[in-house]
Amino acid sequence: MQEWERRIYSGIDFESSMQPSWIIPSVFFALTAVVILNLVYLFLYLTEKHKFLLFWLLSWFFQFIFLLGNLFRATFGQEEWVSIATHCADVTRAFFLLTGSYLFLKKEIPKTAYLLLPIGFAWAVVEEIYFPGSDLASAPIYMIVGGTHIYSGILFLRLPSTYYRGNQIAGWNFILWGIHILDYPILRPIPEFAIVGFLLGGLFRLSSAISILLIYFEWSRESEIRLDSLYKKIIDTSQEGIWILDKTGKTTFANPKIGQLYGIKPEDMLGLNILDIVEPERRSSVAHRLEERKKGKTEISEYNFVNRLGEKKFAIASANPLYDDSGNYDGALAMIVDITSLKMVEERLRESERQISTIISNISGIVYRCKNDPPRWTMEYISEGCEQLTGYVAEDFLENKIVNFGDLILIEDRPLVESGVSESVSAQIPYQLTYRIRKKDGKIQWCFEQGIGVFDSNGGLQALEGVIIDYSLPKQAEELISNSLKEKELLLREIHHRVKNYMQVLSSLIGLQSEYSTEPEAKKVLDDSQNRIASMAMIHETLYSKSVESQIFLPDYIRKLISNLMHFFGYDEKELQTTVRCDSLVLNQGILIPLGLILNELITNSMKHAFPKVNGTKKLSVSFTMDKRNLSCLEVTDNGPGKNPNSPPKKDSLGTELISLLTQQLKGNIEEVSSGESHTTRVIFPLN
């Protein structure tokens, strides 16, 4: 076979400029197609600005470089630098094809894709230096390019779509093209396949470019369909009514919100003139507004109407004229917002404000908002009631125009007001103050103020708000009550003083009678009665002279009672040690009298029966406490041996019977505990 015939069947990698006549025109034809495709992709990119279009444009640009290299080799023969540039352009074309496909599919480009360029470039140089003219040495280049085409085809086949199938064409086209590229190093030495391979390569090149364009156009169509669907959803679910009229005033579009607002189905509104839909009393004004739209005027208006369902509605309409492509008036667009609920809230707020205003104006006092700037207390708002309370009108106080409220407060009361407000604001709790002011006419006025600090979301104090009322009558009533209580207290003290005196007289009479009594039993009874009367007399003596809290009253009473009984039974302080402990409990007279008698009997029993049996120091302990069951407990303990458990109880003991009866009167019970070294008697009863 002749040399030029071998070159015909060796493809497009030529070694001299002697070529058959069909080679160069074929390359020119491929170049022309690629130039056209480059221009198409360039136009699409400049129009749509999609990044994947730029990468596909670059892919076809390097395809153009690749064909230029082949044309140079077909025309001028084999050159090393041309061969290297051609292989590098082929690798670069494959890289941009793959990355463009990833961007189109909105997937992240794998990092391994960036290795294609350096590997391909490096092998193109190595091949020309160490393996010039070797078909197998070109295999890595074509594996990179063919593999890239096959993988791009797989990506397109995986592309989900509802509206198009161009991805199937492109996917299989790239897969077949990639397989054709992979077999190039194997089939290239066979002359019979040269022309067929060249034609197949051109076919795949052209069909892949067209299929990608098909995918793009179908993708654009799908995007438009989705966008139309989105617009429809927005319009159908919009809370604004959308109403479009033609130039004669007939309805061409109405969304569901318009139908809901006017009480008509949107499809029933189509073709109806707006004047047939609005209520009769508004037709003239609507016709006038339509004429304004024809003049190119826009308008925002608020109106109310009664719809077809008899519902009163309030709305805000934004109306704009519409024009055709020639700039002629083509109708009007109205965006209508239903503000019925807002109007109802506004009316309720207005009514609420009216009610509050009425209430405030009828308050006999001041409602205020002021700054926390003592001693001025600058008023930001003050109600009209200030004139009745202070003699000044509201305008006089606002921003201290004529007088500041702090100047009205008496000098001696100002520290109390300032400290009360300061402490409450610091603790963020309401404050209550009672102080005096000097009115405009010079008279002194008692005031009661209650207010609270107003804080922002960051905890900063913004102002003080509260009320100030006339406190003259409560102050007078307070003085009257105080005076009345003082009078009653004096009267009760006088009564208790006289009762105490009568009891002391009675005790003295019993004592005199006891001195003349010769029978021991009678003398004993008279002495016990004298002690009991003295015990009650001591209660009346101190009942209203001191607090009735056990912490103050009972310890003194118990010590005095013990002292009197010690004197009566002939004990001195060295011989008898006493301990008294009382919790702070509030007692009333109904408890104190029986409690005093019970104490008298228990202490008397210890001194009469327990201490004579004790050798050495005698000990007596009295306590009055509240236990965990919320019951009060009176406990008397001595260091006597206690009662003999085997001895029968004394039925004629008046003291024991008196303790039992008084305990029942207190709704309590008695407990006795003896240990051989001490004896304890507990009287447990509810405090109430």
C-alpha positions as CSV (number, residue, x, y, z in Angstrom):
1,M,0.0,0.0,0.0
2,Q,1.2,3.5,-0.9
3,E,2.2,5.9,1.9
4,W,-0.6,8.4,1.1
5,E,-3.2,5.6,1.2
6,R,-1.9,4.5,4.6
7,R,-2.4,8.1,5.9
8,I,-6.0,8.2,4.7
9,Y,-6.9,5.2,6.9
10,S,-4.8,6.3,9.8
11,G,-7.5,8.9,10.9
12,I,-6.6,12.5,11.6
13,D,-3.2,12.1,13.2
14,F,-1.2,12.8,10.0
15,E,2.6,12.9,9.5
16,S,2.8,15.0,6.3
17,S,0.9,17.5,4.4
18,M,-0.1,15.1,1.6
19,Q,-3.7,14.2,2.3
20,P,-6.7,12.9,0.3
21,S,-9.2,15.5,-0.9
22,W,-12.0,14.6,1.6
23,I,-9.9,15.0,4.8
24,I,-9.5,18.8,4.9
25,P,-13.1,19.6,3.8
26,S,-14.4,17.2,6.5
27,V,-12.3,19.0,9.1
28,F,-13.6,22.3,7.9
29,F,-17.2,21.0,8.1
30,A,-16.6,19.9,11.7
31,L,-15.0,23.3,12.5
32,T,-18.0,25.1,11.0
33,A,-20.4,23.0,13.1
34,V,-18.4,23.6,16.2
35,V,-18.2,27.4,15.6
36,I,-22.0,27.5,15.2
37,L,-22.4,25.5,18.4
38,N,-20.0,27.8,20.2
39,L,-22.0,30.8,19.1
40,V,-25.3,29.2,20.2
41,Y,-23.8,28.4,23.6
42,L,-22.3,31.9,23.9
43,F,-25.7,33.5,23.1
44,L,-27.5,31.3,25.6
45,Y,-24.9,32.1,28.3
46,L,-25.1,35.8,27.7
47,T,-28.9,35.6,27.8
48,E,-29.5,33.3,30.7
49,K,-26.3,33.7,32.8
50,H,-26.3,30.1,33.9
51,K,-22.9,28.9,35.0
52,F,-23.2,25.4,33.5
53,L,-23.7,27.1,30.1
54,L,-20.4,28.8,30.5
55,F,-18.6,25.4,31.2
56,W,-20.3,23.8,28.2
57,L,-19.3,26.8,26.1
58,L,-15.7,26.3,27.2
59,S,-16.0,22.6,26.4
60,W,-17.0,23.3,22.8
61,F,-14.4,26.1,22.6
62,F,-11.6,23.5,23.4
63,Q,-13.3,21.1,20.9
64,F,-12.7,23.9,18.4
65,I,-9.0,24.1,19.5
66,F,-8.8,20.3,19.1
67,L,-10.1,20.4,15.5
68,L,-7.8,23.3,14.7
69,G,-4.9,21.2,15.8
70,N,-6.0,18.3,13.7
71,L,-6.5,20.6,10.7
72,F,-2.9,21.9,11.2
73,R,-1.6,18.4,11.3
74,A,-3.6,17.4,8.2
75,T,-2.3,20.4,6.3
76,F,1.3,20.9,7.5
77,G,2.2,17.5,8.9
78,Q,3.1,16.1,12.3
79,E,4.6,18.6,14.9
80,E,5.3,17.7,18.5
81,W,3.9,20.9,20.0
82,V,0.8,20.7,17.9
83,S,0.3,17.1,19.0
84,I,0.7,18.1,22.7
85,A,-1.7,21.1,22.3
86,T,-4.3,18.9,20.6
87,H,-4.2,16.3,23.3
88,C,-4.3,19.0,26.1
89,A,-7.3,20.6,24.3
90,D,-9.1,17.2,24.2
91,V,-8.5,16.6,27.9
92,T,-9.6,20.2,28.8
93,R,-12.8,19.7,26.7
94,A,-13.6,16.6,28.6
95,F,-13.1,18.3,32.0
96,F,-15.4,21.2,31.2
97,L,-18.0,18.8,29.8
98,L,-18.0,16.8,33.1
99,T,-18.0,19.9,35.4
100,G,-20.8,21.5,33.3
101,S,-22.9,18.4,33.7
102,Y,-22.4,18.4,37.5
103,L,-23.4,22.1,37.7
104,F,-26.5,21.5,35.5
105,L,-27.5,18.7,37.8
106,K,-26.8,20.9,40.9
107,K,-24.3,18.4,42.3
108,E,-21.0,19.1,44.0
109,I,-18.0,18.6,41.6
110,P,-15.9,15.8,43.0
111,K,-12.3,16.7,43.9
112,T,-11.0,13.8,41.7
113,A,-12.4,15.6,38.6
114,Y,-9.7,18.3,39.1
115,L,-7.0,15.7,38.7
116,L,-8.0,15.1,35.0
117,L,-6.2,18.2,33.7
118,P,-2.7,17.8,35.3
119,I,-2.7,14.0,34.6
120,G,-3.8,14.5,31.0
121,F,-1.3,17.4,30.3
122,A,1.6,15.5,31.9
123,W,0.9,12.3,29.8
124,A,0.6,14.3,26.6
125,V,4.1,15.7,27.1
126,V,5.5,12.3,28.2
127,E,4.0,10.6,25.1
128,E,5.5,12.9,22.6
129,I,8.9,12.8,24.2
130,Y,9.3,9.1,24.9
131,F,6.7,7.4,22.7
132,P,6.3,9.5,19.5
133,G,3.9,7.9,17.0
134,S,2.8,5.1,19.3
135,D,-0.9,4.4,19.3
136,L,-0.9,2.5,22.5
137,A,1.0,5.3,24.2
138,S,-2.1,7.6,23.5
139,A,-4.3,5.1,25.4
140,P,-4.3,7.0,28.8
141,I,-5.4,10.2,27.1
142,Y,-8.3,8.5,25.4
143,M,-9.2,6.6,28.6
144,I,-9.5,10.0,30.4
145,V,-11.5,11.6,27.6
146,G,-13.7,8.5,26.9
147,G,-14.3,7.8,30.6
148,T,-15.3,11.4,31.1
149,H,-17.9,11.1,28.3
150,I,-19.3,7.8,29.6
151,Y,-19.6,9.2,33.1
152,S,-21.3,12.3,31.8
153,G,-23.8,10.1,29.9
154,I,-24.5,8.2,33.1
155,L,-25.2,11.5,35.0
156,F,-27.7,12.5,32.3
157,L,-29.4,9.2,32.4
158,R,-29.9,9.7,36.2
159,L,-31.5,13.1,35.7
160,P,-35.0,13.0,37.1
161,S,-37.6,14.8,35.0
162,T,-41.4,15.1,34.7
163,Y,-41.7,17.1,31.5
164,Y,-38.8,16.0,29.2
165,R,-36.8,12.9,28.0
166,G,-33.9,14.6,26.2
167,N,-31.6,13.4,29.0
168,Q,-32.0,9.8,27.6
169,I,-30.8,10.9,24.2
170,A,-27.9,12.8,25.6
171,G,-26.9,10.1,28.1
172,W,-26.7,7.3,25.6
173,N,-25.0,9.6,23.0
174,F,-22.2,10.4,25.5
175,I,-21.9,6.8,26.5
176,L,-21.5,5.6,22.9
177,W,-19.2,8.4,22.1
178,G,-17.1,7.5,25.1
179,I,-16.9,3.9,24.0
180,H,-15.9,5.0,20.5
181,I,-13.1,7.2,22.0
182,L,-11.9,4.3,24.1
183,D,-11.5,2.0,21.1
184,Y,-9.5,4.5,19.1
185,P,-6.0,3.3,20.1
186,I,-7.0,-0.3,19.2
187,L,-8.9,0.3,15.9
188,R,-6.7,3.1,14.7
189,P,-4.0,0.8,13.1
190,I,-6.7,-0.9,11.0
191,P,-7.1,1.1,7.8
192,E,-10.6,-0.2,7.0
193,F,-11.9,1.5,10.2
194,A,-10.3,4.9,9.7
195,I,-13.0,6.6,7.6
196,V,-15.9,5.0,9.5
197,G,-14.3,6.1,12.8
198,F,-13.8,9.6,11.6
199,L,-17.5,9.8,10.4
200,L,-18.8,8.3,13.7
201,G,-16.7,10.8,15.7
202,G,-18.2,13.7,13.8
203,L,-21.7,12.2,14.2
204,F,-21.3,11.8,18.0
205,R,-19.8,15.3,18.3
206,L,-22.8,16.9,16.5
207,S,-25.5,14.8,18.1
208,S,-24.2,15.3,21.6
209,A,-24.1,19.1,21.2
210,I,-27.7,19.1,19.8
211,S,-28.9,16.7,22.6
212,I,-27.4,19.0,25.3
213,L,-29.2,21.9,23.7
214,L,-32.4,19.8,23.7
215,I,-31.9,19.1,27.4
216,Y,-31.4,22.8,28.1
217,F,-34.5,23.9,26.2
218,E,-36.6,21.2,27.9
219,W,-35.2,22.2,31.2
220,S,-36.1,25.8,30.5
221,R,-39.6,24.7,29.6
222,E,-39.9,22.7,32.8
223,S,-38.6,25.7,34.8
224,E,-41.3,27.8,33.2
225,I,-44.0,25.3,34.0
226,R,-42.8,25.1,37.6
227,L,-42.7,28.8,37.8
228,D,-46.2,29.1,36.3
229,S,-47.4,26.5,38.9
230,L,-45.7,28.5,41.7
231,Y,-47.2,31.8,40.5
232,K,-50.6,30.1,40.4
233,K,-50.2,28.8,43.9
234,I,-49.1,32.3,45.1
235,I,-52.1,33.9,43.4
236,D,-54.6,31.2,44.6
237,T,-53.3,31.3,48.2
238,S,-52.6,35.1,48.3
239,Q,-54.3,37.0,51.1
240,E,-54.7,39.9,48.7
241,G,-57.5,39.9,46.1
242,I,-56.2,40.2,42.5
243,W,-58.7,41.6,40.0
244,I,-57.9,42.3,36.4
245,L,-60.2,44.2,34.0
246,D,-60.0,44.7,30.3
247,K,-60.2,48.2,28.8
248,T,-64.1,48.0,28.8
249,G,-64.2,47.2,32.5
250,K,-65.0,43.5,32.1
251,T,-63.4,41.0,34.5
252,T,-60.7,38.8,32.8
253,F,-59.2,37.4,36.0
254,A,-60.2,37.1,39.7
255,N,-58.4,35.0,42.3
256,P,-60.2,33.1,45.1
257,K,-59.7,35.9,47.6
258,I,-61.6,38.4,45.5
259,G,-64.5,35.9,45.3
260,Q,-64.4,35.4,49.1
261,L,-64.4,39.2,49.6
262,Y,-67.3,39.9,47.3
263,G,-69.2,36.7,48.1
264,I,-69.1,35.5,44.4
265,K,-67.3,32.5,42.9
266,P,-64.2,33.7,40.9
267,E,-65.3,31.8,37.8
268,D,-68.7,33.5,37.9
269,M,-67.0,36.9,37.9
270,L,-65.3,36.3,34.6
271,G,-66.8,38.4,31.8
272,L,-68.9,40.5,34.2
273,N,-68.4,44.3,34.2
274,I,-67.1,45.7,37.4
275,L,-70.1,48.0,37.6
276,D,-72.4,44.9,37.6
277,I,-70.6,43.5,40.6
278,V,-70.2,46.6,42.9
279,E,-73.1,47.8,44.9
280,P,-75.3,50.5,43.2
281,E,-74.3,53.4,45.5
282,R,-70.6,52.9,44.5
283,R,-71.0,52.6,40.8
284,S,-70.5,56.2,39.9
285,S,-67.3,56.5,41.9
286,V,-66.0,53.2,40.4
287,A,-66.8,54.5,36.9
288,H,-64.9,57.7,37.6
289,R,-61.9,55.7,38.9
290,L,-61.9,53.6,35.7
291,E,-61.6,56.8,33.7
292,E,-58.7,57.8,35.8
293,R,-57.0,54.5,35.0
294,K,-57.4,55.2,31.3
295,K,-55.5,58.4,31.9
296,G,-52.6,56.4,33.4
297,K,-53.3,57.4,37.0
298,T,-52.7,55.0,39.9
299,E,-54.6,55.1,43.1
300,I,-54.7,53.7,46.6
301,S,-58.1,54.0,48.3
302,E,-60.0,52.6,51.3
303,Y,-63.7,51.8,51.1
304,N,-66.4,49.7,52.7
305,F,-69.3,47.8,51.2
306,V,-71.8,45.0,51.7
307,N,-71.1,41.9,49.6
308,R,-73.5,39.5,48.0
309,L,-73.7,37.5,51.2
310,G,-74.8,40.5,53.2
311,E,-71.5,40.9,55.1
312,K,-70.1,44.3,55.7
313,K,-66.5,44.5,54.5
314,F,-63.7,47.0,54.7
315,A,-60.9,47.0,52.1
316,I,-57.9,48.9,50.7
317,A,-57.5,48.8,46.9
318,S,-54.3,49.6,44.9
319,A,-55.3,50.2,41.3
320,N,-52.9,50.5,38.4
321,P,-53.4,50.8,34.6
322,L,-52.2,48.0,32.2
323,Y,-50.7,48.6,28.8
324,D,-50.1,46.3,25.8
325,D,-46.8,45.9,23.9
326,S,-47.6,49.0,21.9
327,G,-48.1,51.1,25.0
328,N,-51.9,51.4,24.6
329,Y,-54.2,51.2,27.6
330,D,-55.3,47.5,27.9
331,G,-57.1,47.4,31.2
332,A,-56.6,47.8,35.0
333,L,-55.1,45.7,37.8
334,A,-56.5,46.0,41.3
335,M,-54.8,44.5,44.4
336,I,-57.4,44.5,47.2
337,V,-56.7,43.8,50.9
338,D,-59.5,42.8,53.2
339,I,-59.0,44.9,56.4
340,T,-62.4,44.0,57.9
341,S,-60.8,42.2,60.9
342,L,-58.4,45.1,61.4
343,K,-61.3,47.6,61.3
344,M,-63.1,45.6,63.9
345,V,-60.0,45.6,66.1
346,E,-59.7,49.3,65.5
347,E,-63.3,49.9,66.5
348,R,-62.8,47.8,69.7
349,L,-59.7,49.7,70.5
350,R,-61.4,53.0,70.0
351,E,-64.3,51.9,72.2
352,S,-61.8,50.6,74.8
353,E,-59.9,53.9,74.7
354,R,-63.2,55.8,75.1
355,Q,-64.2,53.7,78.1
356,I,-60.7,54.1,79.7
357,S,-60.9,57.8,79.0
358,T,-64.3,58.0,80.6
359,I,-63.2,56.0,83.6
360,I,-60.0,58.1,84.1
361,S,-61.9,61.3,83.7
362,N,-64.4,60.2,86.5
363,I,-61.7,59.1,88.9
364,S,-61.5,61.4,91.8
365,G,-57.7,61.7,91.6
366,I,-54.8,61.6,89.2
367,V,-53.7,58.9,86.7
368,Y,-50.1,59.7,85.6
369,R,-47.0,58.7,83.8
370,C,-43.8,60.5,84.9
371,K,-40.1,60.3,84.7
372,N,-38.1,58.9,87.6
373,D,-36.2,62.2,88.2
374,P,-36.7,63.1,91.8
375,P,-37.4,65.6,93.2
376,R,-39.2,67.0,90.1
377,W,-41.2,63.9,89.0
378,T,-41.6,65.3,85.5
379,M,-45.1,64.4,84.2
380,E,-45.3,62.9,80.7
381,Y,-49.1,62.3,81.1
382,I,-51.5,63.4,83.8
383,S,-55.3,63.1,83.9
384,E,-57.7,65.9,84.2
385,G,-58.5,64.9,87.8
386,C,-55.3,66.8,88.9
387,E,-57.2,70.1,88.9
388,Q,-59.6,68.9,91.6
389,L,-56.8,67.4,93.7
390,T,-54.1,70.1,93.3
391,G,-55.8,73.2,91.8
392,Y,-53.6,73.1,88.7
393,V,-54.7,72.0,85.3
394,A,-53.0,69.1,83.5
395,E,-51.1,71.3,81.0
396,D,-49.3,73.0,84.0
397,F,-47.6,69.8,84.9
398,L,-46.6,68.4,81.5
399,E,-42.9,68.6,81.0
400,N,-42.9,71.0,84.0
401,K,-44.4,73.7,81.9
402,I,-45.5,75.8,85.0
403,V,-45.0,73.7,88.0
404,N,-43.5,70.3,88.7
405,F,-45.3,67.8,91.0
406,G,-42.4,67.4,93.3
407,D,-42.7,71.1,94.4
408,L,-46.2,70.4,95.7
409,I,-45.0,67.7,98.2
410,L,-44.3,69.1,101.6
411,I,-40.6,69.3,102.3
412,E,-40.8,67.0,105.4
413,D,-42.5,64.3,103.3
414,R,-40.2,64.3,100.3
415,P,-37.5,62.0,101.7
416,L,-40.2,59.4,102.4
417,V,-41.6,59.6,98.9
418,E,-38.1,59.4,97.2
419,S,-37.0,56.4,99.4
420,G,-40.3,54.6,98.9
421,V,-40.1,54.9,95.1
422,S,-36.4,54.1,94.9
423,E,-36.7,50.9,97.0
424,S,-39.7,49.6,95.0
425,V,-38.2,50.4,91.6
426,S,-35.0,48.6,92.6
427,A,-37.0,45.6,93.7
428,Q,-39.3,46.0,90.7
429,I,-42.4,45.9,92.9
430,P,-45.4,48.3,93.2
431,Y,-45.0,51.2,95.7
432,Q,-47.7,52.6,98.1
433,L,-47.1,56.1,99.6
434,T,-49.1,58.4,101.9
435,Y,-47.9,62.0,101.9
436,R,-49.1,65.6,101.9
437,I,-49.1,68.2,99.2
438,R,-49.8,71.9,99.2
439,K,-52.5,72.9,96.8
440,K,-52.6,75.9,94.6
441,D,-54.7,77.8,97.2
442,G,-52.2,76.9,99.9
443,K,-54.3,74.3,101.7
444,I,-52.7,71.0,102.8
445,Q,-54.0,67.9,101.1
446,W,-53.4,64.3,102.2
447,C,-52.7,62.0,99.2
448,F,-52.4,58.2,98.7
449,E,-50.3,57.1,95.7
450,Q,-49.8,53.6,94.2
451,G,-47.6,53.0,91.3
452,I,-45.1,50.8,89.6
453,G,-42.0,51.2,87.4
454,V,-42.3,50.5,83.7
455,F,-39.3,48.6,82.3
456,D,-38.2,47.7,78.8
457,S,-37.2,44.3,77.5
458,N,-33.6,44.8,78.7
459,G,-34.7,45.7,82.2
460,G,-34.2,49.5,81.8
461,L,-36.6,51.8,83.6
462,Q,-38.6,53.8,81.2
463,A,-41.1,55.6,83.4
464,L,-43.3,55.5,86.5
465,E,-47.1,54.9,86.2
466,G,-49.7,55.0,88.9
467,V,-52.6,56.8,90.5
468,I,-52.9,59.5,93.2
469,I,-56.1,59.9,95.1
470,D,-57.5,62.1,97.8
471,Y,-56.7,60.6,101.2
472,S,-58.3,63.2,103.4
473,L,-61.4,61.2,104.4
474,P,-59.4,58.0,105.1
475,K,-56.9,60.0,107.1
476,Q,-59.7,61.6,109.2
477,A,-61.3,58.1,109.7
478,E,-57.9,56.7,110.7
479,E,-57.5,59.4,113.3
480,L,-61.1,58.8,114.6
481,I,-60.5,55.1,114.8
482,S,-57.1,55.6,116.5
483,N,-58.7,57.9,119.1
484,S,-61.6,55.5,119.6
485,L,-59.1,52.6,120.1
486,K,-57.2,54.6,122.6
487,E,-60.4,55.4,124.5
488,K,-61.5,51.7,124.4
489,E,-58.0,50.6,125.5
490,L,-58.2,53.0,128.5
491,L,-61.7,51.7,129.3
492,L,-60.6,48.0,129.1
493,R,-57.5,48.8,131.2
494,E,-59.7,50.4,133.8
495,I,-62.1,47.4,133.7
496,H,-59.2,45.0,134.2
497,H,-57.7,47.2,136.8
498,R,-61.0,47.1,138.8
499,V,-61.4,43.3,138.3
500,K,-57.8,42.9,139.6
501,N,-58.6,45.1,142.6
502,Y,-61.8,43.2,143.3
503,M,-59.9,39.9,143.1
504,Q,-57.2,41.2,145.4
505,V,-59.9,42.3,147.9
506,L,-61.4,38.8,147.6
507,S,-58.0,37.2,148.0
508,S,-57.4,39.4,151.1
509,L,-60.7,38.4,152.6
510,I,-60.0,34.8,152.0
511,G,-56.6,35.2,153.6
512,L,-58.1,36.9,156.7
513,Q,-60.7,34.1,156.9
514,S,-57.9,31.5,156.7
515,E,-56.1,33.1,159.6
516,Y,-59.2,32.6,161.8
517,S,-59.8,29.1,160.6
518,T,-58.8,26.4,163.1
519,E,-59.4,23.3,160.9
520,P,-56.4,22.3,158.8
521,E,-58.6,21.1,155.9
522,A,-60.6,24.3,155.7
523,K,-57.4,26.4,155.9
524,K,-55.9,24.4,153.1
525,V,-58.9,24.9,150.9
526,L,-58.9,28.7,151.6
527,D,-55.2,28.9,150.8
528,D,-55.6,27.1,147.5
529,S,-58.5,29.4,146.6
530,Q,-56.5,32.4,147.5
531,N,-53.7,31.3,145.1
532,R,-56.1,30.7,142.3
533,I,-57.7,34.1,142.7
534,A,-54.2,35.7,142.8
535,S,-53.3,33.8,139.6
536,M,-56.3,35.3,137.8
537,A,-55.7,38.7,139.2
538,M,-52.1,38.7,137.8
539,I,-53.5,38.0,134.3
540,H,-55.9,40.9,134.5
541,E,-53.1,43.1,135.9
542,T,-50.9,42.6,132.9
543,L,-53.3,41.7,130.1
544,Y,-53.5,45.0,128.4
545,S,-50.4,46.6,129.7
546,K,-48.2,44.4,127.5
547,S,-48.4,42.5,124.3
548,V,-50.3,39.2,124.4
549,E,-47.5,37.3,122.6
550,S,-46.2,34.5,124.8
551,Q,-42.6,35.7,124.1
552,I,-43.3,38.8,126.2
553,F,-46.4,38.2,128.3
554,L,-46.2,34.5,129.4
555,P,-42.5,34.5,130.6
556,D,-43.2,37.5,132.9
557,Y,-46.5,36.0,134.1
558,I,-45.0,32.5,134.8
559,R,-42.0,34.0,136.6
560,K,-44.3,36.2,138.8
561,L,-46.6,33.2,139.5
562,I,-43.7,31.0,140.5
563,S,-42.3,33.8,142.7
564,N,-45.6,34.2,144.5
565,L,-46.0,30.5,145.0
566,M,-42.4,30.1,146.2
567,H,-43.1,32.8,148.7
568,F,-46.3,31.2,149.8
569,F,-44.7,27.7,150.2
570,G,-41.6,29.1,151.8
571,Y,-39.0,28.4,149.1
572,D,-36.1,30.7,148.3
573,E,-34.2,31.1,145.0
574,K,-31.1,29.2,146.1
575,E,-33.2,26.2,147.1
576,L,-35.4,26.1,143.9
577,Q,-34.0,26.5,140.3
578,T,-36.5,27.5,137.7
579,T,-36.4,27.5,133.8
580,V,-39.0,29.3,131.6
581,R,-39.2,28.9,127.8
582,C,-42.0,30.2,125.5
583,D,-42.4,30.4,121.8
584,S,-43.8,33.6,120.2
585,L,-47.5,32.7,119.9
586,V,-50.5,35.0,119.8
587,L,-52.9,34.3,122.6
588,N,-56.4,35.6,123.5
589,Q,-58.1,36.2,126.8
590,G,-60.2,33.0,126.4
591,I,-57.0,31.0,126.5
592,L,-55.0,33.1,129.0
593,I,-57.4,32.7,132.0
594,P,-57.7,28.9,131.9
595,L,-54.0,28.6,131.0
596,G,-53.1,30.7,134.0
597,L,-55.3,28.5,136.3
598,I,-53.8,25.3,134.9
599,L,-50.2,26.7,135.5
600,N,-51.2,27.6,139.0
601,E,-52.4,24.1,139.7
602,L,-49.4,22.3,138.1
603,I,-46.8,24.5,139.8
604,T,-48.7,24.2,143.1
605,N,-48.7,20.4,142.8
606,S,-44.9,20.4,142.3
607,M,-44.3,22.6,145.3
608,K,-46.8,20.8,147.6
609,H,-46.2,17.1,146.6
610,A,-42.9,16.8,144.6
611,F,-40.3,19.0,146.2
612,P,-40.8,17.8,149.9
613,K,-39.6,14.4,148.6
614,V,-36.5,15.9,146.9
615,N,-33.2,16.0,148.8
616,G,-30.9,18.8,147.6
617,T,-31.6,21.3,144.8
618,K,-35.1,21.4,143.5
619,K,-35.7,22.1,139.8
620,L,-38.8,23.3,138.0
621,S,-39.1,23.8,134.2
622,V,-42.1,25.4,132.4
623,S,-42.3,25.7,128.6
624,F,-45.0,26.7,126.1
625,T,-44.3,25.7,122.5
626,M,-45.9,24.8,119.1
627,D,-45.2,21.2,118.0
628,K,-45.2,19.7,114.4
629,R,-48.9,19.0,114.6
630,N,-49.6,22.8,114.9
631,L,-50.8,22.1,118.5
632,S,-49.7,24.3,121.4
633,C,-48.1,22.4,124.3
634,L,-47.8,23.6,128.0
635,E,-45.2,21.5,129.8
636,V,-44.4,21.6,133.5
637,T,-41.5,19.4,134.7
638,D,-40.0,18.9,138.2
639,N,-37.3,16.6,139.6
640,G,-39.7,14.9,142.0
641,P,-40.3,11.1,141.9
642,G,-43.8,11.6,140.4
643,K,-46.9,9.6,141.1
644,N,-46.7,6.0,142.3
645,P,-48.3,4.0,139.5
646,N,-49.7,1.5,142.0
647,S,-51.4,4.1,144.2
648,P,-55.1,4.7,143.4
649,P,-56.1,8.1,142.0
650,K,-57.5,10.7,144.5
651,K,-61.1,11.3,143.7
652,D,-61.5,14.3,145.9
653,S,-58.6,16.3,144.5
654,L,-60.0,19.6,143.4
655,G,-56.8,20.6,141.7
656,T,-56.7,17.5,139.5
657,E,-60.3,17.9,138.6
658,L,-59.8,21.6,137.9
659,I,-56.9,20.8,135.5
660,S,-59.0,18.2,133.7
661,L,-62.0,20.6,133.3
662,L,-59.9,23.5,132.1
663,T,-58.1,21.2,129.6
664,Q,-61.5,20.1,128.3
665,Q,-62.5,23.7,128.0
666,L,-59.4,24.3,125.8
667,K,-60.3,21.1,123.8
668,G,-57.1,19.5,124.7
669,N,-55.7,16.5,126.5
670,I,-53.3,15.7,129.3
671,E,-50.1,13.6,129.2
672,E,-48.0,12.6,132.3
673,V,-44.6,11.0,132.2
674,S,-42.6,9.9,135.2
675,S,-39.0,8.5,135.0
676,G,-38.1,8.2,138.8
677,E,-35.9,11.2,138.6
678,S,-38.5,13.7,137.1
679,H,-42.1,14.1,136.4
680,T,-43.6,15.9,133.4
681,T,-47.2,17.0,132.8
682,R,-48.1,18.1,129.3
683,V,-51.3,19.9,128.3
684,I,-51.8,19.8,124.6
685,F,-54.5,21.9,122.9
686,P,-55.2,23.7,119.6
687,L,-54.3,27.4,119.8
688,N,-57.6,28.5,118.2
